[in-house]
Amino acid sequence: MTERLSDVTTGTNTSATGSDSTDDVKTRTEAPQVADSVGTNGTTEAPEVADSRKTTEGTVYTVTGGDWDEVLADAVHDERIVMNLGPQHPSTHGVLRLVLELEGETVTHARSVIGYLHTGIEKNVEYRNWVQGVTFVTRTDYLAPLHHEAAYCMAVEKLLGVTVPDKAQAIRVLLMEINRISSHLVALATGGMELGALTGMTSGFREREEALHLLEHLTGLRMNHAFIRPGGLAQDLPSDAVEKITAFVKVMEKRLPDYDKLLTGQPIWRNRLAGVGYLPVDACLALGITGPILRSAGLAWDLRKIEPYSGYENYSFDVPTSNAADCFARYLLRLEEMHQSLKIIKQVVKSLPTGPVMVEDAKIAWPAQLTIGSDGMGNSLEHVRKIMGQSMESLIHHFKLVTEGFKVPPGQVYVPVESPRGELGYHVVSDGGSRPMRVHLREPSFVNLQSMPAMCEGGMVADVIAAVASIDPVMGGCDR
């Protein structure tokens, strides 16, 4: 039985004709000196490495013995395959499609295919009045709706030339920082899920629920709030807002350090992210990358500090940076930014101004001040009684303001804010009417997604998932 086993140094003949191991043994014993042949010029030539034949699937090599590595090195250029990853995939961070060209497990070429969540929001806004536009832009980046509302309203207010009351400015900062925490928690949770850290996912969504419950109490909705309006806010905060916000801060200050215990010091998590998705600062600047990706490369670019808005210059906070420029650094920065947001929230609550939350201009602010009746719908009876029974002019003005909207002087502005993903800018054009002529977004998810090939090419397929998670694109904002 043993004589029929093939010699591991040369193997059996696996050519098309084939032979058994006894034939191989005979061949080797009868002709042991199949040495290198001598060429016509007297030099020694190596024997043919392996037989090959053409098939419908490409070249098929018949390999015997220990020359596999040499054959593989010669044939590797024919081994590239194209793999489609997404959009219906739990690890592409949303409806993102990635087309990867692979050599084995190495990514040689990567490109993203977007548009699977295109909603035409920018075009739809052109067919609504200036106030109605808020309900559209808040649905672009659905993880940072309040930043979109604030940026859009700041652009409209700049065209109108109005100044928002101090209390409305402070509440906007408060809401945006709560929203930043909830957004970073989703980035951490979904990134953990995609990499297999399921406890990170459940913990992240647990803490996000705390933030969404608070936002629901303050604005009336968990997401897509439409609470920030041109000229101020839809309404004032509820009477117990300070108590609820303080309780939220206490819960988050207790739970955020748990992520250092759960993930930061975890060797598997660290090894999975450290050195992966490297993008230095010069590459970030060349691609227009902003947000945690740029700060992870060492540049402390945060619009809240560089170009303060909404009174951010009145609050003390730090801009965390790193020089590692990898996925682990971005994770650490997002974790630290949540601590800084809590720091800002405590300062806002401590110094919350008094006064109105909407401009006094009756041609911009709704005369009802958005008060509601006892049934939770419509306007308060006091306001209805006034406009219906005492002032026909108030009734006409209210009707025209709600249905037609106010007019905005002609012009164009660009207003950027620092969203959880980077610079979010609104380019708004008015032709003097009651509807925008053009609204265009500089959406950080769209711009930052350009960095995906630079992070992924030359790495492993598994590292693509980590790199995309560290970019944290929200496809609603990217495609809009």
C-alpha positions in Angstrom: 0.0 0.0 0.0 2.8 2.4 0.9 4.4 2.1 -2.5 1.4 3.6 -4.2 1.7 6.9 -2.1 3.1 9.8 -4.1 6.4 11.3 -3.3 5.6 14.7 -1.6 8.7 16.3 -3.2 7.3 15.9 -6.7 3.7 14.8 -6.3 1.7 12.7 -8.8 1.1 13.7 -12.4 -2.1 15.6 -12.5 -2.0 16.4 -16.2 -5.0 15.9 -18.5 -4.0 12.3 -19.3 -3.2 11.5 -15.7 -1.2 8.7 -14.2 -1.2 6.8 -10.9 1.5 6.9 -8.3 3.1 3.6 -9.4 3.8 5.1 -12.8 5.4 8.1 -11.1 7.6 5.8 -9.1 8.7 3.9 -12.2 9.4 7.2 -14.0 11.5 8.5 -11.2 13.5 5.3 -10.8 14.1 4.7 -14.4 15.1 8.3 -15.3 16.3 10.0 -12.1 18.5 12.4 -14.0 16.0 14.6 -15.8 18.3 17.5 -15.4 18.2 20.9 -16.9 18.6 20.8 -20.6 21.4 22.7 -22.4 20.3 25.5 -24.8 21.8 26.2 -28.2 24.1 28.8 -26.7 25.5 26.4 -24.2 23.6 27.8 -21.2 21.5 25.7 -18.9 17.7 26.2 -19.1 15.3 25.4 -16.4 12.6 22.9 -17.2 9.1 24.1 -17.9 7.6 25.0 -14.6 4.1 23.6 -15.2 1.9 22.5 -18.0 -1.0 24.7 -18.8 -4.1 24.6 -21.0 -6.7 27.1 -22.1 -10.2 26.7 -20.9 -13.4 28.8 -21.0 -12.5 29.9 -17.4 -9.0 31.0 -18.4 -5.6 29.4 -18.1 -5.5 26.3 -16.0 -2.1 25.2 -14.7 -1.1 21.7 -13.8 1.2 22.0 -10.9 3.4 19.2 -9.4 5.7 19.4 -6.5 7.2 22.3 -4.7 7.1 24.8 -7.6 3.7 26.2 -6.6 5.0 29.5 -5.2 6.8 30.2 -8.5 3.7 29.4 -10.5 1.6 31.5 -8.3 3.9 34.5 -8.6 3.7 34.3 -12.4 0.0 33.8 -12.6 -1.1 36.2 -9.9 -1.9 38.9 -12.4 -4.6 36.7 -13.8 -6.2 36.0 -10.4 -7.9 39.4 -9.9 -11.6 39.2 -9.2 -14.2 42.0 -8.8 -16.4 41.7 -5.8 -19.6 43.6 -5.2 -20.1 44.6 -1.5 -23.5 46.1 -0.7 -25.8 48.0 -0.9 -28.0 45.5 1.0 -25.2 44.5 3.3 -25.1 45.0 7.1 -21.4 46.0 7.0 -21.4 48.8 4.4 -22.7 51.4 6.9 -26.0 52.0 5.1 -27.1 51.6 1.5 -23.6 52.1 0.2 -22.3 49.9 -2.6 -18.6 49.1 -2.9 -17.0 47.6 -6.0 -13.7 46.0 -5.0 -11.0 44.5 -7.2 -9.1 41.9 -5.3 -6.0 39.9 -5.6 -6.6 37.2 -3.1 -7.6 39.1 0.1 -5.8 42.3 -1.0 -7.8 45.2 -2.4 -6.1 46.6 -5.5 -8.9 48.9 -6.6 -11.9 50.3 -4.7 -14.7 52.6 -5.7 -18.0 53.6 -4.2 -21.4 53.6 -5.9 -23.9 55.9 -4.3 -27.4 57.1 -5.0 -29.5 54.3 -3.5 -31.0 56.8 -1.0 -31.5 59.7 -3.3 -34.6 61.7 -2.3 -34.3 64.9 -4.3 -34.5 67.0 -1.1 -32.5 69.9 -2.6 -34.9 70.2 -5.5 -38.0 69.7 -3.3 -37.0 72.7 -1.2 -37.3 74.9 -4.2 -41.0 74.2 -4.3 -41.8 75.0 -0.7 -41.7 78.2 1.3 -38.7 79.1 3.5 -40.2 77.7 6.7 -41.4 74.4 5.1 -37.8 73.9 3.8 -36.8 73.0 7.4 -38.9 69.8 7.3 -37.0 68.7 4.2 -33.4 69.4 5.2 -33.8 67.8 8.6 -34.3 64.5 6.7 -31.0 64.5 4.9 -28.5 63.4 7.5 -31.1 61.7 9.7 -28.5 61.2 12.5 -27.7 64.9 12.8 -31.0 66.6 11.8 -30.6 69.5 14.2 -27.3 70.5 12.6 -29.0 70.7 9.2 -31.9 72.7 10.6 -29.5 75.1 12.2 -27.3 75.6 9.1 -30.3 76.1 6.8 -31.9 78.6 9.2 -28.7 80.5 9.7 -28.4 80.9 5.9 -32.0 82.2 5.7 -31.4 84.5 8.6 -28.3 85.9 7.0 -30.3 86.6 3.8 -33.0 88.3 5.9 -30.5 90.3 7.9 -32.1 89.3 11.3 -30.4 88.5 14.6 -31.7 85.5 16.6 -32.5 86.1 20.3 -29.8 85.0 22.7 -32.0 82.3 24.3 -32.7 80.8 20.9 -29.0 80.7 20.1 -28.2 79.0 23.4 -30.9 76.4 22.9 -29.6 75.7 19.4 -26.2 75.0 20.8 -27.7 72.8 23.5 -29.7 70.8 21.0 -26.8 70.4 18.5 -24.5 69.1 21.2 -27.1 66.5 22.4 -27.5 65.6 18.7 -23.7 65.3 18.3 -23.6 62.8 21.2 -26.4 60.7 19.7 -24.7 60.7 16.3 -21.3 59.6 17.7 -23.0 56.9 19.6 -24.5 55.5 16.4 -21.1 55.7 14.7 -19.6 53.7 17.6 -22.5 51.2 17.8 -22.7 50.5 14.1 -18.9 50.3 13.8 -18.9 47.8 16.6 -21.6 45.7 15.0 -19.9 45.6 11.6 -16.7 44.5 13.2 -18.3 41.9 15.5 -18.3 43.8 18.8 -22.0 43.3 19.4 -21.8 44.5 23.0 -20.5 47.8 21.8 -23.6 47.9 19.5 -26.1 47.2 22.2 -24.4 49.7 24.6 -24.2 52.4 22.0 -27.9 52.2 21.1 -28.8 52.0 24.7 -27.1 55.4 25.4 -28.5 56.8 22.2 -32.0 56.1 23.5 -31.2 58.4 26.4 -30.3 61.2 24.0 -33.4 60.6 21.8 -35.7 60.5 24.8 -34.3 63.9 25.9 -34.7 65.4 22.4 -38.2 64.1 22.3 -39.0 65.8 25.6 -37.4 69.1 24.5 -38.6 69.3 20.9 -41.6 66.9 20.6 -39.9 64.4 18.2 -37.0 61.9 18.4 -35.8 62.6 14.9 -36.6 65.0 12.1 -37.5 67.7 14.6 -38.2 70.8 12.5 -37.7 72.6 15.8 -35.2 75.2 14.7 -37.0 77.7 12.4 -35.8 80.8 10.5 -35.7 83.6 13.2 -35.4 81.3 16.2 -37.2 78.2 17.5 -40.6 76.7 17.1 -41.3 77.1 20.8 -39.5 77.5 24.2 -38.2 74.6 26.2 -40.6 72.9 28.6 -40.6 74.0 32.2 -38.6 70.9 33.5 -36.0 71.1 30.7 -33.1 71.9 33.0 -33.9 69.0 35.3 -34.2 66.5 32.4 -30.9 67.8 30.8 -29.0 67.5 34.1 -30.2 64.0 34.6 -29.1 63.1 31.1 -25.6 64.5 31.7 -25.3 62.5 34.9 -26.2 59.3 33.1 -23.8 59.9 30.2 -20.9 60.9 32.5 -21.4 57.6 34.3 -21.7 55.4 31.2 -19.2 56.9 28.8 -16.1 55.7 30.7 -17.5 52.2 30.3 -16.6 52.3 26.6 -12.9 52.6 27.6 -13.3 49.5 29.7 -15.3 47.7 27.0 -13.4 48.7 23.8 -10.5 51.1 24.2 -8.4 48.7 26.3 -9.6 45.6 24.5 -6.7 44.1 22.5 -8.9 42.6 19.8 -10.6 46.0 19.2 -7.4 47.8 19.2 -5.6 45.4 16.8 -8.7 45.5 14.6 -8.5 49.3 14.2 -4.9 50.4 14.9 -2.9 51.0 11.7 -6.0 50.4 9.5 -7.5 53.0 7.2 -4.4 55.3 7.4 -5.0 58.8 5.8 -2.4 61.5 6.6 -3.2 65.2 6.9 -1.9 66.1 3.4 -4.2 63.5 1.8 -7.1 64.9 3.9 -6.5 68.4 2.7 -6.1 67.2 -0.9 -9.5 65.4 -0.8 -11.4 68.1 1.3 -11.8 65.8 4.2 -13.1 67.4 7.5 -14.4 66.3 10.8 -12.9 63.5 13.0 -11.0 62.1 10.0 -9.1 65.4 9.6 -8.6 65.8 13.3 -7.3 62.3 13.6 -4.5 63.3 11.3 -3.4 66.1 13.6 -5.1 69.2 12.3 -7.4 70.8 14.9 -9.9 72.1 12.4 -13.3 72.6 14.1 -15.6 75.4 12.9 -16.9 75.9 16.4 -13.5 77.3 17.2 -12.2 78.5 13.8 -15.4 80.3 12.7 -17.7 80.4 15.8 -21.4 80.6 15.3 -24.5 80.6 17.6 -22.4 81.8 20.5 -19.9 78.9 20.6 -17.2 81.5 21.4 -18.8 81.9 24.8 -18.2 78.3 25.8 -15.0 76.5 27.0 -14.2 73.2 25.3 -11.3 71.4 23.7 -10.8 70.1 20.2 -9.2 66.6 20.5 -6.7 65.6 17.9 -4.3 62.7 17.2 -1.4 62.0 14.9 -2.1 58.4 14.3 -4.5 59.0 11.4 -6.0 55.6 11.6 -9.4 54.0 12.5 -8.5 53.7 16.2 -7.6 57.4 16.4 -11.0 58.3 14.9 -12.8 56.0 17.5 -10.9 57.7 20.3 -11.7 61.2 19.0 -15.4 60.5 18.7 -15.4 59.2 22.3 -13.6 62.3 23.6 -15.9 64.6 21.6 -18.8 63.2 23.5 -17.2 64.3 26.7 -16.6 67.8 25.3 -20.2 68.0 24.2 -21.3 67.2 27.8 -19.0 70.0 28.9 -20.7 72.4 26.6 -24.2 71.3 27.6 -23.5 71.9 31.3 -22.3 75.4 30.5 -25.4 76.2 28.4 -27.7 75.0 31.2 -25.8 77.1 33.7 -25.9 80.3 31.7 -29.2 79.9 29.8 -30.5 83.4 29.0 -34.1 84.5 29.5 -36.3 86.2 26.9 -38.0 85.2 23.6 -37.0 82.4 21.3 -38.2 84.0 18.1 -37.5 87.3 16.5 -40.1 90.0 17.2 -40.7 90.8 13.5 -44.3 89.9 12.9 -43.6 89.4 9.2 -41.3 86.5 10.0 -42.5 85.0 13.3 -45.9 83.2 13.2 -48.3 85.3 15.2 -49.6 82.2 16.9 -46.1 81.6 18.4 -47.0 78.0 17.6 -49.0 77.6 20.8 -51.4 74.6 20.7 -54.8 73.9 22.0 -55.8 71.6 24.9 -56.3 68.8 22.4 -52.7 69.0 21.3 -53.6 70.2 17.9 -54.3 73.5 16.2 -53.8 76.9 17.9 -54.8 78.0 21.4 -58.3 79.3 21.9 -57.0 82.7 22.9 -55.2 83.2 19.6 -58.1 81.9 17.6 -60.5 84.2 19.5 -58.3 87.2 18.8 -57.7 86.7 15.0 -61.2 85.5 14.3 -63.2 88.0 16.5 -61.1 91.1 17.0 -58.7 91.7 14.0 -59.5 90.8 10.4 -56.0 92.1 9.5 -54.4 89.6 11.9 -56.4 86.8 10.4 -55.4 87.7 6.8 -51.7 88.1 7.9 -51.8 84.8 9.7 -53.3 83.1 6.7 -50.8 84.5 4.2 -47.8 83.9 6.4 -48.7 80.2 6.9 -49.7 79.5 3.3 -47.5 81.7 1.3 -44.7 82.5 3.7 -42.4 85.5 4.1 -40.3 86.9 1.3 -36.5 86.9 1.5 -34.4 89.6 -0.2 -32.5 88.5 -3.3 -28.9 87.2 -2.7 -26.8 84.2 -2.0 -25.0 83.0 1.1 -22.9 80.1 2.2 -23.1 79.1 5.9 -21.0 76.2 7.4 -21.4 74.5 10.7 -19.5 71.7 12.4 -21.6 68.6 12.1 -20.6 65.3 13.7 -19.1 64.3 10.4 -17.3 67.5 9.5 -18.1 70.8 7.7 -21.7 71.0 6.7 -22.4 74.0 4.5 -25.6 75.4 3.0 -25.4 77.5 -0.1 -28.8 79.2 -0.4 -29.9 81.5 -3.2 -32.9 83.8 -3.1 -34.5 85.6 -6.0 -36.6 87.8 -3.7 -39.6 85.4 -3.5 -41.2 83.3 -0.8 -39.4 80.2 -1.9 -35.7 79.4 -2.3 -34.3 79.7 -5.8 -31.6 77.2 -5.0 -30.4 75.2 -1.9 -27.3 73.2 -2.2 -25.5 71.2 0.5 -21.8 70.7 1.2 -22.5 67.4 2.9 -19.5 65.9 4.8 -20.7 62.3 4.2 -20.5 62.8 0.5 -17.1 64.6 0.6 -15.5 62.3 3.1 -16.5 59.2 1.2 -13.8 60.2 -1.3 -11.3 59.0 1.2 -12.5 55.4 1.0 -10.2 54.2 -1.9 -7.1 56.0 -0.3 -7.8 54.2 3.0 -8.6 50.8 1.6 -6.5 50.1 -1.5 -3.5 47.9 -0.6 -5.2 46.6 2.5 -7.3 43.5 3.2 -11.0 43.1 2.5 -11.8 42.9 6.2 -10.1 46.3 6.7 -12.5 47.9 4.2 -15.3 47.4 6.7 -13.3 49.1 9.5 -12.3 52.0 7.2 -15.8 52.7 6.0 -17.1 52.5 9.6 -14.4 55.1 10.7 -15.6 57.4 7.9 -19.1 57.2 9.3 -21.0 58.2 6.2 -24.8 58.7 6.5 -26.2 57.9 3.1 -29.3 60.0 3.5 -27.0 63.1 3.6 -24.6 61.7 0.9 -27.3 60.9 -1.6 -30.0 63.4 -0.5 
